[in-house]
Amino acid sequence: MQNYKTIDLFAGAGGLRLGFESFGCKNVFSSEIDPYAQKIYEANFGEIPFGDINLINPKDIPDHDILLAGFPCQPFSIAGKELGFKDTRGTLFFNIHEILKEKRPQAFLLENVKRLKNHDKGKTFKTIKNCLEDLGYTIYYQILNSLDFGIPQKRERIYIVGFKNRINFSFPTKLGKFKSLEEVLENDSNVPSNYFLSERLKQKRLNGLKKEAPIPSIWHENIGGNISALPYSCALRAGGSYNYLVVNGIRRLTSREMMRLQGFPENYIINVPYSQLRKIAGNSVTVPVIKLIAHQMIESLKEQRKCTNRFEQIPMAV
């Protein structure tokens, strides 16, 4: 079995890396500019990611088989006012492009918000797709919802997979179910008092509720102030207010609960302040979704290698 080498760009909490390490991949380089994300990454992976990706020459990045990147999504989201490539963070895609051009890995996986696909009437995504195809990569892309893959969080993201060779690939199929919030939420008696809302805020949430809430549930307040109580969480957001998501209408999510909603294992170390963990969790990928995509990608690479080996073993005619 070949252990593929990966690099982890815009690494955040390392969710992409975790997904691929489940299949024996070895990470050889990581990059993350946020100091708190660097701190939590170091605690869990034993290395401090390289900082600003603009400061490293693609030639200096180690050779690798699979490039992983959850490149900044704010420029393409509603919260980021959909500025796209007018936002300097949007141009970070071109760092990925230059690394792919220089290092020519066998495959890559990119993740972003679903609005990337239709941003600027589809022009942004067309630019990205054309850039990748001009490098000779075969591209597959699909919007997947974490809720369809066992995690009680409605989180729709676009995943872009590319292969240097022409390789057949299919995204994982929906599981059609998700775990109960009971498996995610902590007992209220074990949650510190500072997580609980004031009576005024609790009453405000209750007054905004349109129908009876299931128990357990996570209450979500949208931009219009409407409250919905659901047996799953709406998408965690890096810039969401402290009261954007409320457990059973009475308290905020804990750090551990947020990481569970992204599918991180129980032994994942949390060593940053709550305010920073909210940002890190909101920017993270959902690990079980990444695991399923990683499995499909590695199976496709293995099948391609088998075909290549069979072809090389065919005796040449004389």
C-alpha positions as CSV (number, residue, x, y, z in Angstrom):
1,M,0.0,0.0,0.0
2,Q,1.4,3.4,-1.0
3,N,1.3,6.1,1.7
4,Y,0.5,9.3,-0.2
5,K,2.2,12.5,0.8
6,T,-0.1,15.5,1.4
7,I,0.3,19.2,2.0
8,D,-2.2,21.1,4.1
9,L,-2.7,24.7,3.0
10,F,-4.9,27.2,4.9
11,A,-4.9,24.4,7.4
12,G,-7.0,25.8,10.1
13,A,-7.7,23.1,12.7
14,G,-6.3,20.4,10.4
15,G,-9.6,18.8,9.4
16,L,-8.5,18.0,5.8
17,R,-5.3,16.5,7.1
18,L,-7.2,14.3,9.6
19,G,-9.5,13.0,6.8
20,F,-6.5,11.9,4.7
21,E,-4.4,10.6,7.6
22,S,-7.2,8.1,8.2
23,F,-6.0,6.3,5.0
24,G,-2.3,6.3,5.8
25,C,-1.4,9.6,4.1
26,K,1.6,11.4,5.5
27,N,1.5,15.2,5.7
28,V,4.8,16.9,4.7
29,F,4.0,20.6,4.8
30,S,1.3,22.8,6.4
31,S,0.5,26.5,6.1
32,E,-1.8,28.7,8.3
33,I,-1.5,32.4,9.1
34,D,-3.8,32.7,12.1
35,P,-1.8,32.4,15.3
36,Y,-4.6,30.7,17.3
37,A,-5.2,28.2,14.6
38,Q,-1.4,27.6,14.5
39,K,-1.5,27.0,18.3
40,I,-4.3,24.4,18.1
41,Y,-2.7,22.8,15.1
42,E,0.6,22.4,16.9
43,A,-1.1,20.9,19.9
44,N,-2.7,18.2,17.8
45,F,-0.1,17.5,15.1
46,G,3.2,18.4,16.7
47,E,4.2,21.1,14.2
48,I,3.7,24.8,13.8
49,P,2.4,25.5,10.3
50,F,4.3,27.9,8.1
51,G,2.6,31.4,8.3
52,D,1.8,33.7,5.3
53,I,1.7,31.5,2.2
54,N,2.6,34.6,0.2
55,L,6.1,34.5,1.7
56,I,7.1,31.0,0.5
57,N,8.4,30.2,-2.9
58,P,6.4,27.2,-4.4
59,K,9.8,25.7,-5.3
60,D,10.5,25.4,-1.6
61,I,7.4,23.4,-0.7
62,P,8.2,19.6,-0.4
63,D,7.2,17.3,-3.2
64,H,3.8,15.7,-2.5
65,D,1.1,13.5,-4.1
66,I,-2.1,15.3,-2.9
67,L,-2.6,19.1,-2.3
68,L,-5.3,19.9,0.3
69,A,-6.6,23.5,0.7
70,G,-9.7,25.0,2.3
71,F,-8.8,28.3,0.8
72,P,-10.4,31.4,2.4
73,C,-14.2,31.5,1.7
74,Q,-15.1,34.9,3.1
75,P,-14.7,36.7,-0.3
76,F,-17.4,34.4,-1.8
77,S,-19.9,34.3,1.1
78,I,-22.8,36.6,2.0
79,A,-21.1,37.4,5.2
80,G,-18.0,38.6,3.2
81,K,-20.3,40.7,0.9
82,E,-19.3,38.4,-2.0
83,L,-16.4,40.6,-3.1
84,G,-14.6,37.6,-4.7
85,F,-11.3,38.4,-6.3
86,K,-11.7,42.1,-5.4
87,D,-11.0,40.9,-1.8
88,T,-7.2,40.3,-1.4
89,R,-8.1,36.9,0.3
90,G,-9.8,35.8,-2.9
91,T,-6.5,36.1,-4.7
92,L,-5.0,33.4,-2.5
93,F,-6.5,30.8,-4.9
94,F,-3.7,31.8,-7.2
95,N,-1.1,30.7,-4.6
96,I,-2.7,27.3,-5.0
97,H,-2.4,27.6,-8.7
98,E,1.3,28.4,-8.6
99,I,2.0,25.5,-6.3
100,L,0.1,23.1,-8.5
101,K,2.0,24.4,-11.5
102,E,5.4,24.0,-9.9
103,K,5.0,20.8,-8.0
104,R,2.5,18.9,-10.2
105,P,1.0,16.6,-7.5
106,Q,-1.1,13.6,-8.6
107,A,-4.3,15.1,-7.1
108,F,-5.8,17.9,-5.1
109,L,-8.9,18.6,-3.0
110,L,-10.2,22.2,-2.6
111,E,-13.1,23.3,-0.3
112,N,-15.1,26.5,-0.2
113,V,-18.6,27.9,0.4
114,K,-21.3,26.8,-2.0
115,R,-21.8,30.3,-3.3
116,L,-18.4,30.1,-5.0
117,K,-20.1,28.2,-7.8
118,N,-22.5,31.1,-8.7
119,H,-20.5,34.1,-7.5
120,D,-20.5,36.9,-10.1
121,K,-22.9,34.9,-12.2
122,G,-20.6,32.0,-12.3
123,K,-17.6,33.9,-13.7
124,T,-15.5,33.4,-10.6
125,F,-15.9,29.6,-10.6
126,K,-15.3,29.5,-14.3
127,T,-12.0,31.3,-13.8
128,I,-10.9,28.9,-11.1
129,K,-12.0,25.9,-13.2
130,N,-10.2,27.1,-16.3
131,C,-7.0,27.8,-14.4
132,L,-7.0,24.2,-13.0
133,E,-7.9,22.6,-16.4
134,D,-5.2,24.7,-18.1
135,L,-2.7,23.0,-15.9
136,G,-3.9,19.6,-17.3
137,Y,-6.0,18.5,-14.4
138,T,-9.2,16.6,-14.8
139,I,-11.8,18.4,-12.5
140,Y,-14.8,17.1,-10.5
141,Y,-16.9,19.3,-8.3
142,Q,-20.0,18.9,-6.2
143,I,-21.8,20.7,-3.3
144,L,-22.2,18.4,-0.3
145,N,-24.1,18.9,2.9
146,S,-22.6,17.6,6.1
147,L,-26.2,16.8,7.2
148,D,-26.3,14.1,4.6
149,F,-23.2,12.4,5.9
150,G,-24.0,11.6,9.5
151,I,-23.2,15.0,11.1
152,P,-26.1,17.1,12.7
153,Q,-25.0,20.3,11.0
154,K,-26.5,21.8,7.9
155,R,-23.3,22.8,6.2
156,E,-23.3,23.0,2.4
157,R,-19.8,23.4,0.8
158,I,-18.4,23.0,-2.7
159,Y,-15.6,20.4,-3.0
160,I,-13.3,20.5,-6.1
161,V,-11.3,17.4,-6.8
162,G,-8.6,17.3,-9.5
163,F,-6.4,14.6,-10.9
164,K,-3.2,15.1,-13.0
165,N,-4.2,12.0,-15.1
166,R,-7.6,11.2,-16.5
167,I,-9.1,9.3,-13.7
168,N,-12.7,8.2,-13.1
169,F,-13.9,9.6,-9.8
170,S,-17.3,9.9,-8.0
171,F,-18.2,11.8,-4.9
172,P,-19.5,9.8,-1.9
173,T,-23.2,9.0,-1.9
174,K,-25.5,10.4,0.9
175,L,-25.9,8.3,4.0
176,G,-29.4,9.6,4.4
177,K,-29.2,10.0,8.2
178,F,-27.4,12.0,10.8
179,K,-26.6,11.4,14.5
180,S,-28.8,12.8,17.2
181,L,-27.9,16.0,18.9
182,E,-27.9,13.9,22.1
183,E,-24.6,12.4,21.0
184,V,-23.2,15.9,20.6
185,L,-24.5,18.1,23.3
186,E,-23.3,18.1,26.9
187,N,-25.5,17.8,29.9
188,D,-26.5,21.3,31.0
189,S,-25.4,20.6,34.5
190,N,-21.8,20.2,33.3
191,V,-21.8,23.5,31.4
192,P,-20.4,26.6,33.1
193,S,-23.0,29.3,34.0
194,N,-21.4,31.9,31.7
195,Y,-22.7,29.9,28.7
196,F,-26.3,30.5,29.6
197,L,-28.4,33.4,28.2
198,S,-29.8,36.1,30.4
199,E,-33.6,35.9,31.1
200,R,-34.1,38.8,28.7
201,L,-32.4,37.0,25.8
202,K,-34.1,33.7,26.6
203,Q,-37.5,35.4,26.5
204,K,-36.6,37.2,23.2
205,R,-35.7,33.8,21.6
206,L,-38.9,32.3,23.0
207,N,-41.0,35.1,21.6
208,G,-39.5,34.7,18.2
209,L,-40.2,31.0,18.0
210,K,-43.0,30.2,15.5
211,K,-43.7,26.6,16.6
212,E,-42.9,24.2,19.4
213,A,-39.3,23.3,19.7
214,P,-38.1,19.6,19.6
215,I,-35.8,18.5,22.5
216,P,-32.9,18.6,22.0
217,S,-32.6,21.3,19.4
218,I,-30.4,24.1,18.3
219,W,-32.1,27.4,17.9
220,H,-31.0,29.6,15.0
221,E,-31.7,33.3,14.4
222,N,-31.5,34.4,10.8
223,I,-30.7,37.9,9.5
224,G,-34.4,38.8,9.6
225,G,-34.6,37.9,13.3
226,N,-36.7,34.8,12.8
227,I,-36.1,31.9,15.1
228,S,-36.1,28.3,14.1
229,A,-35.5,25.3,16.4
230,L,-34.1,22.3,14.7
231,P,-32.9,18.8,15.6
232,Y,-29.6,19.7,14.0
233,S,-27.4,22.8,13.9
234,C,-27.3,25.4,11.1
235,A,-23.8,26.0,9.7
236,L,-21.2,27.2,12.2
237,R,-19.9,30.6,11.2
238,A,-16.6,32.2,12.0
239,G,-18.2,35.6,12.3
240,G,-21.5,34.6,13.8
241,S,-22.7,36.4,16.9
242,Y,-22.3,34.7,20.3
243,N,-26.1,34.0,20.3
244,Y,-26.4,33.0,16.7
245,L,-26.9,29.3,17.7
246,V,-28.5,28.5,21.0
247,V,-28.9,25.0,22.6
248,N,-32.6,24.5,23.5
249,G,-33.0,28.2,23.6
250,I,-31.1,28.7,26.8
251,R,-27.3,28.5,26.3
252,R,-24.5,28.8,23.8
253,L,-22.6,25.9,22.3
254,T,-19.4,24.9,24.2
255,S,-16.0,24.6,22.4
256,R,-16.2,20.8,22.5
257,E,-19.8,20.8,21.1
258,M,-18.7,22.9,18.2
259,M,-15.8,20.6,17.3
260,R,-18.2,17.6,17.6
261,L,-20.5,19.4,15.1
262,Q,-17.5,19.4,12.7
263,G,-16.8,15.7,13.4
264,F,-13.5,16.1,15.2
265,P,-12.5,13.2,17.5
266,E,-13.0,13.4,21.3
267,N,-9.2,13.4,21.8
268,Y,-8.7,16.5,19.7
269,I,-7.0,19.0,22.0
270,I,-8.6,22.4,22.5
271,N,-6.1,24.9,23.8
272,V,-7.4,28.3,22.6
273,P,-9.9,30.8,24.1
274,Y,-13.6,30.3,23.4
275,S,-13.7,33.4,21.2
276,Q,-11.0,32.0,18.9
277,L,-12.3,28.5,18.9
278,R,-15.6,29.8,17.6
279,K,-13.7,31.3,14.6
280,I,-11.6,28.2,14.1
281,A,-14.7,25.9,14.2
282,G,-16.6,28.1,11.9
283,N,-13.8,28.1,9.3
284,S,-13.2,24.3,9.6
285,V,-14.2,21.5,7.3
286,T,-16.4,18.6,8.5
287,V,-14.0,15.8,9.1
288,P,-16.3,12.8,8.2
289,V,-17.1,14.3,4.9
290,I,-13.4,14.7,4.1
291,K,-12.8,11.1,5.1
292,L,-15.4,9.9,2.6
293,I,-14.0,12.1,-0.2
294,A,-10.4,11.0,0.7
295,H,-11.5,7.3,0.5
296,Q,-13.0,7.9,-3.0
297,M,-9.9,9.8,-4.2
298,I,-7.4,7.2,-3.0
299,E,-9.5,4.4,-4.5
300,S,-9.5,6.2,-7.8
301,L,-5.7,6.7,-7.6
302,K,-5.2,3.0,-6.7
303,E,-7.4,1.9,-9.6
304,Q,-5.5,4.1,-12.0
305,R,-2.2,2.6,-10.8
306,K,-3.5,-0.9,-11.3
307,C,-4.5,-0.1,-14.9
308,T,-1.1,1.4,-15.6
309,N,0.6,-1.7,-14.2
310,R,-1.5,-4.0,-16.3
311,F,-0.7,-2.0,-19.4
312,E,3.0,-2.1,-18.7
313,Q,2.9,-5.9,-18.2
314,I,1.4,-6.5,-21.7
315,P,4.2,-7.9,-23.9
316,M,5.1,-5.7,-26.9
317,A,4.5,-7.2,-30.3
318,V,7.7,-8.1,-32.3
